């Protein structure tokens, strides 16, 4: 029965244990069933019998359905309950005259949270609600813990993430977002596969974690005499090794680990799509990126090109806006922060002071902080930021005619980076020189600069064709597509401090 507000959790648990004992005393163990034949889901029955008029029955067709009981309403010899499955809610109706006194009385020991299987036929109630008239039922599992009450729900944010299983039960919007996440990832794979790419798996444990600027997690391998290893911070370098090997079009959707802070757009463990195409350049990749994002927006909106994100309507009508990195900072600083000043280490340090930002350990770090403060807040509509400085792009090819810049872009939307792409550097001597520059930056104190992967230079010496690559943060993209403001709301199990 419905829990009464005001009872302590201990009392509610004791009552549920009593109901379990009562069931077992009658020879009914709710944990004994091993399967139930499901013939339809709640949404399927809703679609199939949407034509029924009030008081109209479809008694000739019987259906098995199973799910969790989320409310029970009794009225003498009849009972209504809400049954929830993975597709939604269905009202069920039971009568003592159909089930008999003993079977109907068993519902005295069935309560909110229990899982039941039922069989019956569909009808529309006098009040207009599609309902399953139950002719038989089976208790499939019992909930021994009380669920949060239906009026207040599970509102403790930390408890929601820590006990995600409860969150999914009582908050259908959360479950819907996670199901949409699954659909988005599957649709992304289909879109990429249709363009001739091979999905591959690369190692998570690496001797040197490279391909991004981030601090890695450190672990040890007992089988290698405790040798120190790092969890990957990107899949880039291994995927490009496969390009060298001749696979030409490869991608991976995998978990990435970065030992960084936790906030609304960062989680130390997240999902990244990285994709590489031989014989493409950054412009080919921009076209691909735009097409993929526009396609996914259409998938989640039913074919529209606009998406409501918070109070902002964002248009994904192609083509997306473009602004160059240095020009954008100059524009939004009203011309104060010029290219010359930004590309000069002392000039960038002076800009940090003007903005009231802390001193940065390196020139590249300073540029990142200036970008975040000056340009990023204005990137609401989908915008490609292009032509990045080479000093913050150690793996990208230099721009023809302008060696201080590279053929790189980042796609921003709703003030958040969604993807990062560039024409890949395939000159091994240039790559070696940039790695050597990174060694100097690490020595200056920037802990996010990765250790150089010298074997990757060796791989380039065997020859890598002209190639474009892209990385897309799937969690941030799914945040955008599901109108969520925190990355933790699109991760089933976000990282939490240990309870207790």
C-alpha positions in Angstrom: 0.0 0.0 0.0 1.1 3.7 -0.4 3.5 4.7 2.4 2.1 7.3 4.7 4.1 10.6 5.1 5.5 11.0 8.5 6.5 7.4 9.1 10.2 6.8 9.7 12.2 4.9 7.1 12.9 2.2 9.7 9.2 1.7 10.3 8.5 1.5 6.5 11.3 -1.1 6.0 9.9 -3.1 8.9 6.4 -3.0 7.4 7.7 -4.2 4.1 9.6 -7.1 5.8 6.3 -8.0 7.4 4.6 -8.1 4.0 7.4 -10.3 2.7 7.0 -12.7 5.7 3.2 -12.8 5.1 3.7 -13.8 1.4 6.2 -16.5 2.3 3.9 -17.9 5.0 1.4 -18.5 2.2 4.0 -20.3 0.1 4.6 -17.3 -2.2 8.3 -16.2 -2.5 8.4 -13.0 -4.5 12.1 -13.7 -5.3 11.5 -17.2 -6.7 10.2 -16.3 -10.3 13.0 -16.6 -12.9 11.3 -15.1 -16.0 8.0 -13.6 -17.3 6.9 -13.7 -20.9 6.4 -10.0 -21.9 4.2 -9.5 -25.0 4.0 -5.7 -25.0 5.3 -2.5 -23.4 3.3 0.3 -22.0 4.0 2.6 -24.9 3.2 -0.2 -27.5 -0.2 -0.8 -25.8 -0.8 3.0 -25.7 -0.2 3.3 -29.5 -2.1 0.1 -30.4 -5.2 1.0 -28.5 -5.2 4.8 -28.9 -8.4 4.5 -30.9 -10.6 3.2 -28.0 -13.4 5.5 -26.9 -14.4 5.9 -23.2 -15.9 2.7 -21.8 -14.9 0.8 -25.0 -13.1 -2.6 -24.4 -10.8 -4.7 -26.6 -11.6 -7.9 -24.7 -10.7 -10.2 -27.5 -7.0 -9.5 -27.3 -5.0 -10.4 -24.1 -1.5 -9.1 -23.3 1.3 -9.8 -20.8 3.2 -6.8 -19.5 5.5 -6.4 -16.5 6.9 -3.4 -14.6 7.1 -1.6 -11.2 4.0 -0.6 -9.3 4.3 3.1 -8.6 0.9 3.8 -7.0 -2.1 1.9 -5.8 -5.6 3.2 -5.4 -8.2 0.9 -3.8 -12.0 1.3 -3.8 -13.8 -1.7 -2.1 -13.8 -4.6 -4.6 -11.7 -2.8 -7.2 -8.2 -1.5 -7.4 -6.3 0.8 -9.8 -2.5 0.9 -10.0 0.2 2.6 -12.1 2.6 0.2 -13.6 5.9 1.6 -15.0 8.2 -0.1 -17.5 11.2 1.2 -19.5 8.8 2.9 -22.0 6.5 4.7 -19.6 3.4 4.3 -17.5 0.2 2.2 -17.9 -2.8 2.2 -15.6 -4.0 -1.3 -14.5 -7.4 -2.3 -13.1 -8.2 -5.3 -10.9 -11.6 -6.6 -9.7 -12.2 -9.0 -6.8 -14.9 -10.7 -9.0 -12.3 -11.6 -11.6 -9.5 -12.7 -9.3 -11.4 -14.2 -6.4 -11.2 -13.2 -2.7 -7.8 -14.8 -2.0 -5.9 -13.5 -5.0 -7.4 -10.1 -4.7 -6.4 -10.0 -1.0 -2.8 -10.6 -1.9 -2.6 -7.0 -3.0 -2.7 -6.1 0.7 1.0 -7.3 0.7 1.9 -5.7 -2.6 3.1 -2.1 -2.4 4.7 0.8 -4.2 8.0 -0.3 -5.7 7.1 -4.0 -6.1 7.5 -5.6 -9.6 4.6 -7.5 -11.0 3.7 -9.2 -14.2 0.0 -9.0 -15.3 -2.2 -10.3 -18.1 -5.4 -8.7 -19.3 -7.1 -6.7 -22.1 -7.2 -3.0 -22.9 -10.1 -0.6 -22.4 -10.5 3.1 -22.0 -12.0 4.2 -18.6 -15.0 6.4 -18.3 -12.5 9.2 -17.4 -10.7 8.6 -20.7 -7.6 6.8 -19.6 -6.2 3.8 -21.4 -6.2 0.9 -18.9 -5.3 -2.8 -18.7 -8.1 -4.9 -17.2 -6.1 -7.5 -15.3 -7.3 -11.1 -15.4 -4.2 -12.6 -13.7 -1.0 -11.4 -12.1 2.3 -12.6 -10.6 4.5 -10.9 -8.1 8.0 -11.0 -9.6 10.1 -9.2 -7.1 9.5 -7.2 -3.9 10.9 -3.8 -2.9 12.2 -4.0 0.7 13.2 -0.3 0.7 10.6 2.5 0.5 10.8 4.8 -2.5 10.8 8.5 -2.0 7.2 9.7 -1.8 5.5 10.7 -5.0 5.0 14.3 -4.0 8.5 15.3 -3.0 10.5 12.8 -5.1 14.2 12.3 -4.7 15.4 15.9 -4.3 18.8 15.4 -2.5 21.1 16.0 -5.5 24.1 14.0 -4.1 21.8 11.1 -3.2 20.4 11.2 -6.7 23.8 10.6 -8.2 25.0 8.2 -5.5 21.8 6.1 -5.7 21.2 6.4 -9.4 19.0 3.3 -9.4 16.5 5.1 -7.2 16.8 8.2 -9.3 15.9 6.3 -12.4 12.9 4.7 -10.7 11.3 7.9 -9.4 12.4 10.4 -12.0 11.2 9.4 -15.4 12.9 12.4 -17.0 16.2 11.1 -15.9 15.5 7.7 -17.4 14.3 9.3 -20.6 17.6 11.4 -20.9 19.7 8.2 -20.4 17.7 6.3 -23.1 18.1 9.3 -25.4 21.9 9.2 -24.7 21.9 5.6 -25.8 20.0 6.5 -29.0 22.3 9.5 -29.7 25.5 7.3 -29.4 24.0 4.6 -31.6 22.9 7.1 -34.2 26.4 8.6 -34.2 27.9 5.2 -34.9 25.5 4.6 -37.7 26.2 8.0 -39.3 30.0 7.3 -39.1 29.8 3.7 -40.3 27.8 4.8 -43.3 30.7 6.9 -44.4 33.2 4.0 -44.5 34.9 4.3 -41.2 36.1 1.4 -39.1 35.4 1.4 -35.3 38.4 0.2 -33.3 39.5 -0.2 -29.7 42.8 1.3 -28.4 44.4 0.7 -25.0 43.3 2.4 -21.9 46.6 1.6 -20.0 49.5 3.4 -21.6 53.2 3.9 -20.8 52.8 7.6 -21.9 49.4 9.2 -22.0 49.4 11.8 -24.8 47.2 13.5 -27.3 45.8 16.2 -25.0 46.8 18.7 -22.3 45.7 17.0 -19.1 47.1 15.4 -16.0 46.7 11.6 -16.2 45.8 9.1 -13.6 48.7 6.9 -12.5 48.4 3.2 -11.8 50.7 0.1 -11.6 50.7 -3.3 -13.3 51.5 -6.1 -11.0 52.2 -8.5 -13.9 55.0 -6.1 -15.0 56.7 -6.0 -11.6 54.7 -3.0 -10.6 55.6 -0.9 -13.6 53.9 2.5 -13.6 51.2 3.1 -16.2 48.9 6.0 -17.1 45.2 5.9 -18.0 44.7 7.4 -21.4 43.8 11.1 -21.7 43.0 10.8 -25.4 42.9 8.1 -28.1 44.5 10.4 -30.7 48.1 9.0 -31.0 47.1 5.4 -31.3 44.4 6.1 -33.8 46.9 8.0 -35.9 49.3 5.0 -35.7 46.5 3.1 -37.4 46.3 5.8 -40.1 50.1 5.2 -40.6 49.3 1.5 -40.8 46.9 2.0 -43.7 43.5 1.7 -42.1 42.8 5.2 -43.5 39.4 5.9 -41.8 39.1 5.0 -38.1 37.2 6.1 -35.0 36.7 5.2 -31.4 33.9 6.1 -28.9 35.6 5.4 -25.6 36.1 6.4 -22.0 38.8 9.0 -21.4 40.4 9.7 -18.0 41.7 13.1 -17.0 42.8 13.9 -13.4 41.1 17.3 -13.4 38.4 19.2 -11.5 34.7 18.3 -11.3 32.1 20.9 -12.4 29.0 21.2 -14.5 31.0 20.5 -17.7 33.8 18.3 -16.4 34.0 14.8 -15.0 37.3 13.0 -14.6 35.9 10.0 -16.6 34.0 10.9 -19.7 33.2 9.6 -23.2 35.0 11.0 -26.3 34.5 10.3 -30.0 37.8 10.6 -31.9 37.8 10.1 -35.6 40.6 10.3 -38.3 40.3 10.3 -42.1 43.3 10.0 -44.4 43.3 12.4 -47.4 40.9 14.9 -45.6 41.9 18.3 -44.4 40.3 20.5 -41.7 37.7 21.8 -44.1 36.5 18.3 -45.0 36.3 17.6 -41.3 34.3 20.8 -40.7 31.7 19.7 -43.3 31.5 16.3 -41.6 31.2 17.8 -38.2 28.5 20.2 -39.2 26.5 17.4 -41.0 26.8 15.1 -37.9 25.6 17.7 -35.4 22.8 18.9 -37.6 21.7 15.2 -38.2 21.7 14.5 -34.4 19.6 17.6 -33.7 17.1 16.4 -36.3 17.0 13.0 -34.6 16.2 14.4 -31.2 13.8 17.1 -32.4 11.9 15.0 -35.0 13.5 16.7 -38.0 13.8 20.4 -36.9 16.9 22.5 -37.1 16.4 24.5 -33.9 16.8 23.3 -30.4 15.6 24.8 -27.1 18.5 25.0 -24.6 17.3 26.5 -21.4 15.7 29.8 -22.3 17.7 30.1 -25.6 16.6 28.9 -29.0 19.7 27.6 -30.8 19.6 27.2 -34.6 21.6 24.4 -36.2 20.7 25.5 -39.7 23.8 25.0 -41.9 26.2 26.6 -42.4 27.3 27.4 -38.8 29.0 30.7 -37.9 32.8 31.0 -38.1 35.3 33.3 -36.3 39.1 33.1 -36.2 40.7 32.7 -32.7 42.8 35.9 -32.7 40.2 38.0 -34.5 37.5 36.9 -32.1 39.5 37.9 -29.1 40.3 41.2 -30.7 36.6 41.9 -31.6 35.3 41.1 -28.1 38.1 43.1 -26.4 37.1 46.1 -28.6 40.4 45.9 -30.4 42.6 46.1 -27.3 43.9 42.5 -27.4 45.6 42.4 -30.8 47.3 39.5 -32.6 50.7 40.9 -31.9 50.0 41.3 -28.2 48.5 37.8 -27.8 51.3 36.0 -29.6 53.9 37.8 -27.5 54.5 36.0 -24.1 54.9 39.3 -22.2 51.9 40.8 -24.0 49.7 37.8 -23.0 51.0 38.1 -19.5 50.0 41.7 -19.5 46.5 40.9 -20.7 46.1 38.4 -17.8 46.9 41.3 -15.4 44.4 43.6 -17.1 41.7 40.9 -16.8 42.5 40.2 -13.2 43.5 36.6 -13.9 46.3 34.7 -12.1 49.8 34.4 -13.6 50.0 31.5 -16.0 53.0 29.1 -16.0 53.3 29.2 -19.8 52.3 31.3 -22.8 49.9 28.7 -24.1 48.2 28.5 -20.7 47.8 32.2 -20.7 46.1 32.2 -24.1 43.7 29.5 -22.9 42.6 31.6 -20.0 42.3 34.8 -22.1 40.1 32.9 -24.6 37.9 31.5 -21.8 37.3 35.0 -20.4 37.0 37.1 -23.5 35.6 35.1 -26.4 34.0 31.9 -25.1 31.1 33.7 -23.2 29.8 35.0 -26.6 29.7 31.6 -28.4 26.0 30.7 -27.9 25.0 29.8 -31.4 27.0 27.0 -33.0 30.3 28.6 -34.0 33.5 27.3 -35.5 36.5 29.1 -33.9 39.3 28.7 -36.5 43.0 29.3 -37.0 44.5 28.6 -33.6 48.0 29.6 -32.6 50.6 26.9 -33.1 51.8 27.3 -29.6 48.6 25.7 -28.2 48.2 23.1 -31.0 51.2 20.7 -30.8 49.7 18.1 -33.0 48.2 20.2 -35.8 49.7 21.2 -39.2 50.8 24.8 -39.7 48.6 27.0 -41.8 50.0 27.6 -45.3 51.4 31.1 -45.5 51.1 31.8 -41.7 53.4 29.5 -39.7 52.3 31.0 -36.4 48.8 29.5 -36.9 47.5 26.0 -37.6 44.6 24.5 -39.6 42.5 23.9 -36.5 39.0 24.7 -35.3 36.9 24.1 -32.2 33.1 24.0 -32.4 31.4 25.9 -29.6 27.7 26.0 -28.7 25.9 27.4 -25.7 29.4 28.7 -24.4 30.8 25.2 -24.3 33.3 23.4 -26.5 31.7 20.5 -28.4 34.5 19.4 -30.7 38.1 20.0 -31.7 39.5 19.2 -35.1 42.6 19.9 -37.3 44.6 18.9 -40.2 47.1 16.5 -38.6 50.8 17.2 -38.4 52.6 14.5 -40.3 56.1 16.0 -40.5 58.1 13.9 -38.0 60.8 16.5 -37.6 58.3 19.3 -36.8 56.5 16.9 -34.4 59.8 16.1 -32.6 60.5 19.9 -32.2 57.1 20.5 -30.8 57.4 17.6 -28.3 60.8 19.1 -27.3 59.0 22.4 -26.7 56.5 20.6 -24.5 59.3 19.2 -22.4 60.4 22.7 -21.7 56.9 23.8 -20.8 56.6 20.9 -18.3 59.9 22.0 -16.8 58.3 25.5 -16.3 55.6 24.0 -14.2 52.6 23.3 -16.5 51.5 19.9 -15.2 48.8 19.5 -17.9 51.4 19.4 -20.7 51.8 15.6 -21.5 55.0 13.8 -21.6 56.2 13.3 -25.2 55.5 10.0 -26.9 58.7 9.5 -28.9 57.4 6.3 -30.5 54.7 8.4 -32.2 57.5 10.4 -33.9 58.9 7.1 -35.0 55.5 6.1 -36.5 55.4 9.4 -38.4 58.8 8.6 -39.8 57.3 5.7 -41.7 55.0 8.2 -43.4 51.4 9.3 -42.5 49.2 10.5 -45.4 47.6 14.0 -45.2 44.9 13.4 -42.5 42.2 15.3 -40.6 41.1 14.3 -37.1 38.4 15.3 -34.7 37.5 14.8 -31.1 33.9 15.3 -29.9 33.0 15.2 -26.2 29.9 13.0 -26.3 28.8 13.9 -22.8 28.7 17.7 -23.6 27.0 17.0 -26.9 24.4 15.0 -25.1 24.0 17.7 -22.5 23.2 20.1 -25.3 20.8 17.7 -27.2 18.9 16.8 -24.0 18.7 20.3 -22.6 20.7 19.5 -19.4 23.0 22.0 -17.7 25.2 19.6 -15.8 27.4 16.8 -17.2 26.3 14.7 -14.2 22.8 14.6 -15.5 23.8 12.7 -18.6 26.2 10.3 -16.9 24.6 7.2 -15.4 27.3 7.1 -12.7 29.1 10.4 -12.3 32.2 10.4 -10.0 31.2 11.0 -6.4 33.1 11.3 -3.1 33.0 8.0 -1.3 29.9 7.8 0.9 30.6 7.5 4.6 
